Amino acid sequence: MSIYFRINKRTSSSWLLSIFLPFISVLLALIGGSIFLSFLKVSPVQAYRGMFQTAFGDWYGISETIVKAIPLILSGIAVTLAFKATVWNIGAAGQIFLGALATTAAVRYFYVDNRGIMLVIMFLFAGIAGGGWAAIAGYLKARWNVNETITTLMLNYIAIHLADYFIYGPWKDPDSLGFPMTAPFPEAARLPQFAGTRIHYGLFIAIIFAILFWFIFRYTRWGYEIRVIGENPKAAQYAGIYYLRYIVLIMFISGAIAGIAGMGEVSGLQGRLQHGFTAEFGFTAIIVAWLARLNPISVMLVSFLIGALQVGGESLQIVMRLPIASTLVLQGLILFFVLGGEFFRNYRIRFIRGDER
């Protein structure tokens, strides 16, 4: 007798399933990571213990985890906004680079020896640059239905190489001993840091954005219209929502937040623009958004956990001499199992006998 299976969409999802599925997904990811580490002849218990102690064992590890979390919160909010409208912004990495590039341009050509004024100028430059970059893909999608996944992904490479042109070319610091970086920012162009740590005031910007967009999604008409566009674009147009304007605006704001994340990195942490400064935050933001289930408040928690994973991954490199790619594999496993968990939250698999078909 033949056995078949049928996939049925769930009409509702129980609160118990919603609570436990993420934990089960992460647990399965850790088990998968254990198998991967075993192939590398590394004890999974020792590896996970070392990662935990590096990230949470002392105040330095916790502070570095927060430093990693700041750009992840901002870029996670950026892609969450786009994903809410079912616009797949895969270009946060490029928008971060454009924001950092615009920040550096503001410091070079519009410098004001007043920290408050200078930070506002840099904030506006970064937001407009990142937002304008994302709005290109938004307009192409809304006007001609061009696949935004492809356009945002391709725009990443243009942005990265554009930044490299200036870093290796006209903006290269002659005193950098040949290293690809610009001249250091003046003190007035630096986001303040908390004493004794590398945590900068970009943390406040990230928290404000997270709370703001949680409120917008939950309580405002604009948040409701974003959800309507995401669930049924045709119904949104029939309801009088101007689709082209909304998509371009959503992508602009999404890109602007990512651009501000770039400003935070170069102004608050690096103090200059240099090659490869983002450490792939823009792509990791996609993992953050899905793990947080597109909830801005949850984005903060997930960003902290992913930041801990990145800081803990340093112990795999230093102590166990594993490549940085091993940490990226663990992140990929988490995303894989979380997406699998989302499938089972939305669908039910039913096995049936051949004579029941």
N, C-alpha and C positions, 0 to 999 in steps of 0.2 A: 504494500500500500504506500502510495506517495504522500509525502508531507510537504505542504507549501506554507508560505507565510504571507501575511497581508499587513500593510502599513496603514493605520487609520489615524487621522488627526484627532487629538484629544479636544473635546469640547470645553473642558476646564482642567485646571491643574491644581491639585491639592496643595495646601500650605506645607504639609509634611514633605512632599516631593520637592517643592521649591527650596526648602531649607537643607535637606540632606543631599540632594544631587551635587551641589558644588563641592561639598566635603568628600563625597565619594569620588568625584572626578579628580580632585587634587590628590587623594590617597592613591588612586590608580596611576596618576602621573608619577608620584614618588616611587611606586613599585616599578613602573617602567624605567624610571631613572636608575633604580637599583640594579636592574638587569643591564642597563647600558654601562654603569660604572663597573659592574662585575666583569664585563667584556674587556674593560680597560685595566683589569687586575687591581682594582681599588676597592677597599672595603666600603660598602654603602653606609654602614653605621658610622664609621670614622669620618667619611666624607660629609655626611649630613650633620654630624656633631661639630665638625670643624667649621662648616658654613654657619651654623647657628651661633657658635661662640664668637666668630669673627664679626657677625652682624649685630649681636645683642650682648656680647660678653662684657663690654665696658662702654663708657659714655662716648669714647671716640668712635666705636663701631656704630652706635645708635645715631650719632650725629652724621656720620658718613651715609648711613641709610637714608636719613632725612634729606641730605644733599642730593642723593640719587632720585628721591621721590619727587622733588620740586618740579623738574621738567616733565616727569611722567604724569603728574597731576594735570599740568597745563595742557600738554599734548593729548592726554587722555580725555579731558573735557572737550578739546577741539574736535577730535574724531567722534566723540559721543554725540555732539550736536549734529554733525552731518549724518551719522548713522541713524539717529532718531527720525530723520526725514527720508531714510532709505537712500541716501546719497553716499556712495562708498568712497570717502576721501582717504586714499592710500598715500597721499602726498604730504603728510605732516612733516616728514624728514626734510623735504625741499623747502617747505614753508618756514621751518625752523632756521634753515640756512639763510633764506632771504631775510628773515627778521634779524639775524645776527649780522648779515651784510649791511642792512640798512642802519642798524645800530652803530656799526663801525663808521659808516659814511657820515652819520650825524656827529660823531665825535671828531672826525677829521675836518669837516667842512662847516659845521654849525656849532662849534664848541662855545659854551658859556661857562665861565668860572663861578657857577653857582649850582650846587648839587641838586636842589629841588627843581630848578628850571631845566637843567640838563637832563635829568631823569625823565621829566615829562616829554621833552623833545625826543629822546631815545624811544620812549614808550610809544609815541605816536608814529615815529618812523617805522619801528618794527611791526606794529599792528597793521599799518597801511600796506607795507611791503608784503607781509605774509598773506594778508587778506586779498590784496590784488592778485597775487600769484594763484591762490585757490579759486578766485572768482573767474579766472579764465576757463578752468575746467567746468565750473558751475554754469557759465553762460553756454558753453558748447553742448552741455547735456540738456539744459532747458530749451535751447533754441533749436538744436538739430538732433537731439537724443544721442549725442556722441558718448560712448561708454566712458564714464568718469573714472573707472578703475584704471583704465589704460592711460588716460590723459594725465591724471594725477601722478601715476607711477612714472611716466616718462618725464614729466616736469621736475620730478625729484633729481634726475640725472643732470638736467640743464642747470638747476639751481646749485647743485654741488660743484659742478665744473665751473660755473660762473664765479662762485666764491673762491675756488682754487685759482682762477685766473688772477684775481686781485691779491690773494695771499702770496702766490709765487711771483707775481708781477709788480704792478705799480705801488701796491700798498705794503710790500715786504719790508720789514724792519732791517735797515742796513747793519744794525748792531746785533742781529740775532744769530750770528756765527753760521749763517747758511740755513738755519732751520726755517721752515715755512710758517711764518707768523707775522702779524702786524706789530707796530710799536705798542707798548703798554698804554692803556687808557690812563688819563689823568685822574687824580683822586675824586674830583667832582663828577666824573662819569662812572663811578663805581657804586653799585648797590652795597649798602653797609652790611657787614657781617656781624653775627653774634660773637662776643668776645671769646677767644680761645677755640673757636670752631670755624668750619667753612660754610656753615649755614648762613644764607644771606636773606635779605628781606623779600626776595622773590617768593618765599614761603607764604607771606601774608597775601601776596597777589594771587597765588594758587588757591589758597583757602577761600578768599573772597569770591573768586570765579566759581568754585565748586558750589558754594552756598547760593550764589546768585542764580546759577543755571538750575539748581535743584528747585528753587522757588519758581523760576520761569516755567519749567516743565510741569510743575505741579499745580500752580495757582493762576497762571495768566492765560489770556486768550491766545497770545502768540504761541505759547507752549502747546496749547490744544491744537492750533492750526498746524504746527510742525508734526504732531502725531497723526493728524488726518492726512497730511501730504504723504507721510511715510506709509500709512496703511492702505491708502487708495488715492493715487494722484488724480484719477479721472473724477472721482467723487469730490475731491477738493476743488477742482476747477468748476464743476457744476454748482458747488456751494459758494462760488464767487471769489475763491482764493486765487490770486494771480500767480500761477505756477512759476513762470519765468522769473519774476521779481523775487519770489520767495527763495527759489533755489540759489540764485546768484547771491542774495543777501545771506542765506545760511552758510554758503561756502565762503563768503567773504569773512564773516565773523569767525567761522571755524579756522580759516587760515590766519586770521589776525591773532587769535589766541595762541596758535602754534608759533607765530612770529614773535610774540611776546615771550614765549618759552625760550626762543633763541636769544633774545635780549638778556634774559635772566642768566643764561649760561655764560655769555661773554662779558657781561657787566658785573654780575655777582660772583662768578666763580673763576673764570679764566683770566679776566682782566685784559683780554686782547682777543682778536680773531685768529685762530690757527686751524691747520688742516685736521679734519676728522674730529672736531671738538664734540660732536653730538653723541657719540657712543651709541648710535642707532636708537636714540630715544623715540624718534618719530615712528619707527616700525614697532617698537615695543608697546607704544601707545595703543595699538590695535588689540594686543593681548589684554592690556589693562581695561579697555572699554568693554570687551566681551566678558572678561571675568567679573566686572562690576555690573554686568547686565544693563549697561547704558544708564546707570544711576550715578549722578555726579558726586553724591556723598560717598557711595561705595568706591568711586574712583580713587578717593584719597586713601582709603584703607588698602585697596589692592596695589596702589602705587608704592605704598610703604613696604608691602610684602615683596613686591618685585624688586624694589630697591634693596631690600635685605638679601634677596637671592643674588643680585649683582655684586653686592659687597661680600657676601659669603663665598661667591664664586672666586674671589681673589685668593681664598685659602686653598682652593683646588689648584690654582696656578702656582702659588708660592710654596706651599707645604708639600703638595702631592705632585707638583710639576705637570699638571694637566693644562692643555691649551684653553684659551678663553672660549673656544667653540663648545667646550663641554657644558658651560653655563647656558649657552644659547640653545643647546639641545634640550636641556631641562626645561627652559622656557617654552620651547616648541612642544614638548610633551604635555605641559600643562594646558596650552592652548588646544591641542588636539583632543585631550580628554574632556575639557570643558565644553568644547563645541559638540562632542559626542553626548555629553550630559544634557545639553540644550535640546538635542534631537529627541532624546527620550522624555524630556519634559513636555515637548509639544506633540509627540507622536507615540502611538502604542503599537507594538508588534504582536500580531495574533497568528498563532500557528494553526493551520487547518489541514484536515485530511483531504485527499484528492477528490473523494466523492462529495465533499461539501462545497466545492468551488461553484 
